[in-house]
């Protein structure tokens, strides 16, 4: 099986350097979004619990 050098995934990686940086930045953005979303959801939960406990007395 002969493979052309331009089709070899080892010598010619699919992702060029700018594409890899873009994917890494996008991945970091998604993780940051989920962390902010989780913190917001937890803050809302905490507010509801505290509000409920303070108004029930």
N, CA, C and O atoms as a Maestro MAE file, in Angstrom:
{
 s_m_m2io_version
 :::
 2.0.0
}

f_m_ct {
 s_m_title
 :::
 protein
 m_atom[228] {
  # First column is atom index #
  i_m_mmod_type
  r_m_x_coord
  r_m_y_coord
  r_m_z_coord
  i_m_residue_number
  s_m_chain_name
  s_m_pdb_residue_name
  s_m_pdb_atom_name
  i_m_atomic_number
  :::
  1 25 0.843 -1.171 0.000 1 A "UNK " " N  " 7
  2 3 0.000 0.000 0.000 1 A "UNK " " CA " 6
  3 2 0.889 1.235 0.000 1 A "UNK " " C  " 6
  4 15 1.616 1.489 0.961 1 A "UNK " " O  " 8
  5 25 0.828 1.986 -1.064 2 A "UNK " " N  " 7
  6 3 1.614 3.211 -1.171 2 A "UNK " " CA " 6
  7 2 0.769 4.410 -0.781 2 A "UNK " " C  " 6
  8 15 -0.349 4.591 -1.263 2 A "UNK " " O  " 8
  9 25 1.324 5.215 0.093 3 A "UNK " " N  " 7
  10 3 0.626 6.415 0.520 3 A "UNK " " CA " 6
  11 2 1.438 7.627 0.105 3 A "UNK " " C  " 6
  12 15 2.651 7.680 0.308 3 A "UNK " " O  " 8
  13 25 0.763 8.585 -0.471 4 A "UNK " " N  " 7
  14 3 1.443 9.805 -0.876 4 A "UNK " " CA " 6
  15 2 1.831 10.602 0.363 4 A "UNK " " C  " 6
  16 15 1.104 10.574 1.357 4 A "UNK " " O  " 8
  17 25 2.946 11.305 0.332 5 A "UNK " " N  " 7
  18 3 3.374 12.078 1.507 5 A "UNK " " CA " 6
  19 2 2.358 13.130 1.949 5 A "UNK " " C  " 6
  20 15 2.245 13.412 3.142 5 A "UNK " " O  " 8
  21 25 1.623 13.709 1.013 6 A "UNK " " N  " 7
  22 3 0.642 14.723 1.409 6 A "UNK " " CA " 6
  23 2 -0.598 14.130 2.066 6 A "UNK " " C  " 6
  24 15 -1.383 14.857 2.676 6 A "UNK " " O  " 8
  25 25 -0.783 12.802 1.947 7 A "UNK " " N  " 7
  26 3 -1.911 12.136 2.581 7 A "UNK " " CA " 6
  27 2 -1.521 11.438 3.884 7 A "UNK " " C  " 6
  28 15 -2.379 10.890 4.576 7 A "UNK " " O  " 8
  29 25 -0.254 11.457 4.214 8 A "UNK " " N  " 7
  30 3 0.231 10.792 5.419 8 A "UNK " " CA " 6
  31 2 -0.133 11.634 6.652 8 A "UNK " " C  " 6
  32 15 0.308 12.778 6.763 8 A "UNK " " O  " 8
  33 25 -0.925 11.086 7.573 9 A "UNK " " N  " 7
  34 3 -1.349 11.880 8.727 9 A "UNK " " CA " 6
  35 2 -0.222 12.183 9.713 9 A "UNK " " C  " 6
  36 15 -0.349 13.093 10.533 9 A "UNK " " O  " 8
  37 25 0.872 11.436 9.644 10 A "UNK " " N  " 7
  38 3 1.976 11.674 10.576 10 A "UNK " " CA " 6
  39 2 2.830 12.838 10.106 10 A "UNK " " C  " 6
  40 15 3.149 13.730 10.892 10 A "UNK " " O  " 8
  41 25 3.202 12.838 8.840 11 A "UNK " " N  " 7
  42 3 4.057 13.911 8.339 11 A "UNK " " CA " 6
  43 2 3.268 15.158 7.974 11 A "UNK " " C  " 6
  44 15 3.846 16.244 7.926 11 A "UNK " " O  " 8
  45 25 1.976 15.043 7.718 12 A "UNK " " N  " 7
  46 3 1.140 16.182 7.356 12 A "UNK " " CA " 6
  47 2 -0.099 16.168 8.253 12 A "UNK " " C  " 6
  48 15 -1.143 15.658 7.849 12 A "UNK " " O  " 8
  49 25 0.003 16.721 9.462 13 A "UNK " " N  " 7
  50 3 -1.147 16.680 10.362 13 A "UNK " " CA " 6
  51 2 -2.335 17.436 9.778 13 A "UNK " " C  " 6
  52 15 -2.173 18.410 9.042 13 A "UNK " " O  " 8
  53 25 -3.514 16.975 10.118 14 A "UNK " " N  " 7
  54 3 -4.737 17.561 9.571 14 A "UNK " " CA " 6
  55 2 -4.928 19.003 10.040 14 A "UNK " " C  " 6
  56 15 -5.306 19.871 9.254 14 A "UNK " " O  " 8
  57 25 -4.669 19.249 11.308 15 A "UNK " " N  " 7
  58 3 -4.843 20.588 11.851 15 A "UNK " " CA " 6
  59 2 -3.574 21.404 11.691 15 A "UNK " " C  " 6
  60 15 -2.504 21.007 12.152 15 A "UNK " " O  " 8
  61 25 -3.700 22.514 11.053 16 A "UNK " " N  " 7
  62 3 -2.569 23.424 10.997 16 A "UNK " " CA " 6
  63 2 -2.493 24.145 12.338 16 A "UNK " " C  " 6
  64 15 -3.406 24.026 13.155 16 A "UNK " " O  " 8
  65 25 -1.451 24.865 12.567 17 A "UNK " " N  " 7
  66 3 -1.266 25.549 13.853 17 A "UNK " " CA " 6
  67 2 -2.391 26.545 14.153 17 A "UNK " " C  " 6
  68 15 -2.915 26.526 15.267 17 A "UNK " " O  " 8
  69 25 -2.791 27.417 13.211 18 A "UNK " " N  " 7
  70 3 -3.895 28.342 13.517 18 A "UNK " " CA " 6
  71 2 -5.210 27.628 13.807 18 A "UNK " " C  " 6
  72 15 -5.987 28.073 14.651 18 A "UNK " " O  " 8
  73 25 -5.461 26.523 13.110 19 A "UNK " " N  " 7
  74 3 -6.696 25.781 13.352 19 A "UNK " " CA " 6
  75 2 -6.677 25.140 14.735 19 A "UNK " " C  " 6
  76 15 -7.701 25.109 15.418 19 A "UNK " " O  " 8
  77 25 -5.537 24.636 15.147 20 A "UNK " " N  " 7
  78 3 -5.430 24.024 16.472 20 A "UNK " " CA " 6
  79 2 -5.622 25.065 17.561 20 A "UNK " " C  " 6
  80 15 -6.274 24.799 18.571 20 A "UNK " " O  " 8
  81 25 -5.057 26.249 17.363 21 A "UNK " " N  " 7
  82 3 -5.222 27.320 18.351 21 A "UNK " " CA " 6
  83 2 -6.677 27.743 18.419 21 A "UNK " " C  " 6
  84 15 -7.196 28.006 19.504 21 A "UNK " " O  " 8
  85 25 -7.339 27.813 17.277 22 A "UNK " " N  " 7
  86 3 -8.754 28.205 17.245 22 A "UNK " " CA " 6
  87 2 -9.617 27.175 17.966 22 A "UNK " " C  " 6
  88 15 -10.524 27.538 18.715 22 A "UNK " " O  " 8
  89 25 -9.339 25.893 17.743 23 A "UNK " " N  " 7
  90 3 -10.099 24.841 18.417 23 A "UNK " " CA " 6
  91 2 -9.859 24.874 19.928 23 A "UNK " " C  " 6
  92 15 -10.787 24.680 20.714 23 A "UNK " " O  " 8
  93 25 -8.618 25.118 20.325 24 A "UNK " " N  " 7
  94 3 -8.295 25.187 21.745 24 A "UNK " " CA " 6
  95 2 -9.012 26.362 22.397 24 A "UNK " " C  " 6
  96 15 -9.547 26.231 23.498 24 A "UNK " " O  " 8
  97 25 -9.026 27.503 21.725 25 A "UNK " " N  " 7
  98 3 -9.702 28.692 22.256 25 A "UNK " " CA " 6
  99 2 -11.211 28.445 22.350 25 A "UNK " " C  " 6
  100 15 -11.840 28.854 23.325 25 A "UNK " " O  " 8
  101 25 -11.790 27.788 21.359 26 A "UNK " " N  " 7
  102 3 -13.217 27.487 21.377 26 A "UNK " " CA " 6
  103 2 -13.538 26.523 22.510 26 A "UNK " " C  " 6
  104 15 -14.553 26.682 23.188 26 A "UNK " " O  " 8
  105 25 -12.691 25.531 22.721 27 A "UNK " " N  " 7
  106 3 -12.902 24.592 23.814 27 A "UNK " " CA " 6
  107 2 -12.844 25.269 25.166 27 A "UNK " " C  " 6
  108 15 -13.640 24.973 26.056 27 A "UNK " " O  " 8
  109 25 -11.879 26.198 25.316 28 A "UNK " " N  " 7
  110 3 -11.780 26.958 26.562 28 A "UNK " " CA " 6
  111 2 -13.016 27.822 26.771 28 A "UNK " " C  " 6
  112 15 -13.485 27.973 27.899 28 A "UNK " " O  " 8
  113 25 -13.545 28.387 25.694 29 A "UNK " " N  " 7
  114 3 -14.742 29.222 25.782 29 A "UNK " " CA " 6
  115 2 -15.957 28.424 26.223 29 A "UNK " " C  " 6
  116 15 -16.765 28.901 27.021 29 A "UNK " " O  " 8
  117 25 -16.086 27.216 25.707 30 A "UNK " " N  " 7
  118 3 -17.217 26.367 26.089 30 A "UNK " " CA " 6
  119 2 -17.118 25.980 27.556 30 A "UNK " " C  " 6
  120 15 -18.116 26.011 28.275 30 A "UNK " " O  " 8
  121 25 -15.926 25.616 28.003 31 A "UNK " " N  " 7
  122 3 -15.734 25.254 29.410 31 A "UNK " " CA " 6
  123 2 -16.029 26.444 30.307 31 A "UNK " " C  " 6
  124 15 -16.681 26.292 31.340 31 A "UNK " " O  " 8
  125 25 -15.561 27.623 29.927 32 A "UNK " " N  " 7
  126 3 -15.819 28.831 30.709 32 A "UNK " " CA " 6
  127 2 -17.317 29.119 30.771 32 A "UNK " " C  " 6
  128 15 -17.835 29.483 31.826 32 A "UNK " " O  " 8
  129 25 -18.007 28.959 29.655 33 A "UNK " " N  " 7
  130 3 -19.455 29.173 29.624 33 A "UNK " " CA " 6
  131 2 -20.167 28.232 30.590 33 A "UNK " " C  " 6
  132 15 -21.040 28.667 31.341 33 A "UNK " " O  " 8
  133 25 -19.812 26.960 30.582 34 A "UNK " " N  " 7
  134 3 -20.464 26.003 31.473 34 A "UNK " " CA " 6
  135 2 -20.154 26.289 32.941 34 A "UNK " " C  " 6
  136 15 -21.013 26.102 33.802 34 A "UNK " " O  " 8
  137 25 -18.938 26.740 33.230 35 A "UNK " " N  " 7
  138 3 -18.595 27.085 34.613 35 A "UNK " " CA " 6
  139 2 -19.426 28.277 35.073 35 A "UNK " " C  " 6
  140 15 -19.954 28.269 36.186 35 A "UNK " " O  " 8
  141 25 -19.549 29.296 34.233 36 A "UNK " " N  " 7
  142 3 -20.355 30.471 34.585 36 A "UNK " " CA " 6
  143 2 -21.821 30.070 34.740 36 A "UNK " " C  " 6
  144 15 -22.495 30.531 35.661 36 A "UNK " " O  " 8
  145 25 -22.310 29.227 33.857 37 A "UNK " " N  " 7
  146 3 -23.691 28.758 33.943 37 A "UNK " " CA " 6
  147 2 -23.926 27.982 35.236 37 A "UNK " " C  " 6
  148 15 -24.948 28.174 35.895 37 A "UNK " " O  " 8
  149 25 -22.995 27.111 35.602 38 A "UNK " " N  " 7
  150 3 -23.132 26.327 36.836 38 A "UNK " " CA " 6
  151 2 -23.091 27.235 38.060 38 A "UNK " " C  " 6
  152 15 -23.852 27.030 39.005 38 A "UNK " " O  " 8
  153 25 -22.216 28.232 38.055 39 A "UNK " " N  " 7
  154 3 -22.165 29.168 39.178 39 A "UNK " " CA " 6
  155 2 -23.447 29.980 39.287 39 A "UNK " " C  " 6
  156 15 -23.921 30.244 40.392 39 A "UNK " " O  " 8
  157 25 -24.005 30.372 38.172 40 A "UNK " " N  " 7
  158 3 -25.277 31.096 38.175 40 A "UNK " " CA " 6
  159 2 -26.412 30.236 38.694 40 A "UNK " " C  " 6
  160 15 -27.240 30.701 39.478 40 A "UNK " " O  " 8
  161 25 -26.454 28.989 38.264 41 A "UNK " " N  " 7
  162 3 -27.499 28.081 38.726 41 A "UNK " " CA " 6
  163 2 -27.362 27.821 40.230 41 A "UNK " " C  " 6
  164 15 -28.360 27.776 40.948 41 A "UNK " " O  " 8
  165 25 -26.133 27.651 40.698 42 A "UNK " " N  " 7
  166 3 -25.915 27.427 42.125 42 A "UNK " " CA " 6
  167 2 -26.287 28.663 42.931 42 A "UNK " " C  " 6
  168 15 -26.858 28.549 44.015 42 A "UNK " " O  " 8
  169 25 -25.965 29.847 42.406 43 A "UNK " " N  " 7
  170 3 -26.326 31.090 43.099 43 A "UNK " " CA " 6
  171 2 -27.840 31.240 43.192 43 A "UNK " " C  " 6
  172 15 -28.360 31.649 44.231 43 A "UNK " " O  " 8
  173 25 -28.546 30.916 42.122 44 A "UNK " " N  " 7
  174 3 -30.007 30.971 42.144 44 A "UNK " " CA " 6
  175 2 -30.572 29.986 43.157 44 A "UNK " " C  " 6
  176 15 -31.490 30.324 43.905 44 A "UNK " " O  " 8
  177 25 -30.039 28.784 43.189 45 A "UNK " " N  " 7
  178 3 -30.466 27.773 44.158 45 A "UNK " " CA " 6
  179 2 -30.227 28.264 45.583 45 A "UNK " " C  " 6
  180 15 -31.099 28.134 46.442 45 A "UNK " " O  " 8
  181 25 -29.059 28.822 45.830 46 A "UNK " " N  " 7
  182 3 -28.731 29.333 47.156 46 A "UNK " " CA " 6
  183 2 -29.663 30.468 47.553 46 A "UNK " " C  " 6
  184 15 -30.113 30.531 48.697 46 A "UNK " " O  " 8
  185 25 -29.955 31.362 46.621 47 A "UNK " " N  " 7
  186 3 -30.867 32.465 46.892 47 A "UNK " " CA " 6
  187 2 -32.254 31.947 47.244 47 A "UNK " " C  " 6
  188 15 -32.874 32.438 48.188 47 A "UNK " " O  " 8
  189 25 -32.748 30.965 46.503 48 A "UNK " " N  " 7
  190 3 -34.079 30.419 46.774 48 A "UNK " " CA " 6
  191 2 -34.114 29.754 48.143 48 A "UNK " " C  " 6
  192 15 -35.080 29.930 48.886 48 A "UNK " " O  " 8
  193 25 -33.086 29.000 48.489 49 A "UNK " " N  " 7
  194 3 -33.042 28.335 49.796 49 A "UNK " " CA " 6
  195 2 -32.999 29.361 50.923 49 A "UNK " " C  " 6
  196 15 -33.750 29.260 51.893 49 A "UNK " " O  " 8
  197 25 -32.119 30.345 50.792 50 A "UNK " " N  " 7
  198 3 -32.024 31.367 51.845 50 A "UNK " " CA " 6
  199 2 -33.296 32.189 51.945 50 A "UNK " " C  " 6
  200 15 -33.753 32.470 53.053 50 A "UNK " " O  " 8
  201 25 -33.875 32.578 50.836 51 A "UNK " " N  " 7
  202 3 -35.105 33.360 50.841 51 A "UNK " " CA " 6
  203 2 -36.242 32.553 51.459 51 A "UNK " " C  " 6
  204 15 -37.023 33.074 52.255 51 A "UNK " " O  " 8
  205 25 -36.326 31.296 51.092 52 A "UNK " " N  " 7
  206 3 -37.370 30.437 51.648 52 A "UNK " " CA " 6
  207 2 -37.213 30.235 53.141 52 A "UNK " " C  " 6
  208 15 -38.200 30.224 53.877 52 A "UNK " " O  " 8
  209 25 -35.984 30.077 53.591 53 A "UNK " " N  " 7
  210 3 -35.787 29.854 55.028 53 A "UNK " " CA " 6
  211 2 -36.010 31.137 55.829 53 A "UNK " " C  " 6
  212 15 -36.449 31.066 56.977 53 A "UNK " " O  " 8
  213 25 -35.722 32.295 55.261 54 A "UNK " " N  " 7
  214 3 -35.909 33.553 55.976 54 A "UNK " " CA " 6
  215 2 -37.371 33.985 55.997 54 A "UNK " " C  " 6
  216 15 -37.811 34.593 56.973 54 A "UNK " " O  " 8
  217 25 -38.123 33.694 54.962 55 A "UNK " " N  " 7
  218 3 -39.515 34.132 54.914 55 A "UNK " " CA " 6
  219 2 -40.463 33.147 55.579 55 A "UNK " " C  " 6
  220 15 -41.613 33.501 55.839 55 A "UNK " " O  " 8
  221 25 -40.035 31.948 55.860 56 A "UNK " " N  " 7
  222 3 -40.934 30.959 56.466 56 A "UNK " " CA " 6
  223 2 -41.064 31.163 57.973 56 A "UNK " " C  " 6
  224 15 -41.988 30.627 58.586 56 A "UNK " " O  " 8
  225 25 -40.167 31.919 58.575 57 A "UNK " " N  " 7
  226 3 -40.232 32.119 60.030 57 A "UNK " " CA " 6
  227 2 -41.150 33.226 60.390 57 A "UNK " " C  " 6
  228 15 -41.321 33.527 61.571 57 A "UNK " " O  " 8
  :::
 }
 m_bond[227] {
  # First column is bond index #
  i_m_from
  i_m_to
  i_m_order
  :::
  1 1 2 1
  2 2 3 1
  3 3 4 2
  4 3 5 1
  5 5 6 1
  6 6 7 1
  7 7 8 2
  8 7 9 1
  9 9 10 1
  10 10 11 1
  11 11 12 2
  12 11 13 1
  13 13 14 1
  14 14 15 1
  15 15 16 2
  16 15 17 1
  17 17 18 1
  18 18 19 1
  19 19 20 2
  20 19 21 1
  21 21 22 1
  22 22 23 1
  23 23 24 2
  24 23 25 1
  25 25 26 1
  26 26 27 1
  27 27 28 2
  28 27 29 1
  29 29 30 1
  30 30 31 1
  31 31 32 2
  32 31 33 1
  33 33 34 1
  34 34 35 1
  35 35 36 2
  36 35 37 1
  37 37 38 1
  38 38 39 1
  39 39 40 2
  40 39 41 1
  41 41 42 1
  42 42 43 1
  43 43 44 2
  44 43 45 1
  45 45 46 1
  46 46 47 1
  47 47 48 2
  48 47 49 1
  49 49 50 1
  50 50 51 1
  51 51 52 2
  52 51 53 1
  53 53 54 1
  54 54 55 1
  55 55 56 2
  56 55 57 1
  57 57 58 1
  58 58 59 1
  59 59 60 2
  60 59 61 1
  61 61 62 1
  62 62 63 1
  63 63 64 2
  64 63 65 1
  65 65 66 1
  66 66 67 1
  67 67 68 2
  68 67 69 1
  69 69 70 1
  70 70 71 1
  71 71 72 2
  72 71 73 1
  73 73 74 1
  74 74 75 1
  75 75 76 2
  76 75 77 1
  77 77 78 1
  78 78 79 1
  79 79 80 2
  80 79 81 1
  81 81 82 1
  82 82 83 1
  83 83 84 2
  84 83 85 1
  85 85 86 1
  86 86 87 1
  87 87 88 2
  88 87 89 1
  89 89 90 1
  90 90 91 1
  91 91 92 2
  92 91 93 1
  93 93 94 1
  94 94 95 1
  95 95 96 2
  96 95 97 1
  97 97 98 1
  98 98 99 1
  99 99 100 2
  100 99 101 1
  101 101 102 1
  102 102 103 1
  103 103 104 2
  104 103 105 1
  105 105 106 1
  106 106 107 1
  107 107 108 2
  108 107 109 1
  109 109 110 1
  110 110 111 1
  111 111 112 2
  112 111 113 1
  113 113 114 1
  114 114 115 1
  115 115 116 2
  116 115 117 1
  117 117 118 1
  118 118 119 1
  119 119 120 2
  120 119 121 1
  121 121 122 1
  122 122 123 1
  123 123 124 2
  124 123 125 1
  125 125 126 1
  126 126 127 1
  127 127 128 2
  128 127 129 1
  129 129 130 1
  130 130 131 1
  131 131 132 2
  132 131 133 1
  133 133 134 1
  134 134 135 1
  135 135 136 2
  136 135 137 1
  137 137 138 1
  138 138 139 1
  139 139 140 2
  140 139 141 1
  141 141 142 1
  142 142 143 1
  143 143 144 2
  144 143 145 1
  145 145 146 1
  146 146 147 1
  147 147 148 2
  148 147 149 1
  149 149 150 1
  150 150 151 1
  151 151 152 2
  152 151 153 1
  153 153 154 1
  154 154 155 1
  155 155 156 2
  156 155 157 1
  157 157 158 1
  158 158 159 1
  159 159 160 2
  160 159 161 1
  161 161 162 1
  162 162 163 1
  163 163 164 2
  164 163 165 1
  165 165 166 1
  166 166 167 1
  167 167 168 2
  168 167 169 1
  169 169 170 1
  170 170 171 1
  171 171 172 2
  172 171 173 1
  173 173 174 1
  174 174 175 1
  175 175 176 2
  176 175 177 1
  177 177 178 1
  178 178 179 1
  179 179 180 2
  180 179 181 1
  181 181 182 1
  182 182 183 1
  183 183 184 2
  184 183 185 1
  185 185 186 1
  186 186 187 1
  187 187 188 2
  188 187 189 1
  189 189 190 1
  190 190 191 1
  191 191 192 2
  192 191 193 1
  193 193 194 1
  194 194 195 1
  195 195 196 2
  196 195 197 1
  197 197 198 1
  198 198 199 1
  199 199 200 2
  200 199 201 1
  201 201 202 1
  202 202 203 1
  203 203 204 2
  204 203 205 1
  205 205 206 1
  206 206 207 1
  207 207 208 2
  208 207 209 1
  209 209 210 1
  210 210 211 1
  211 211 212 2
  212 211 213 1
  213 213 214 1
  214 214 215 1
  215 215 216 2
  216 215 217 1
  217 217 218 1
  218 218 219 1
  219 219 220 2
  220 219 221 1
  221 221 222 1
  222 222 223 1
  223 223 224 2
  224 223 225 1
  225 225 226 1
  226 226 227 1
  227 227 228 2
  :::
 }
}
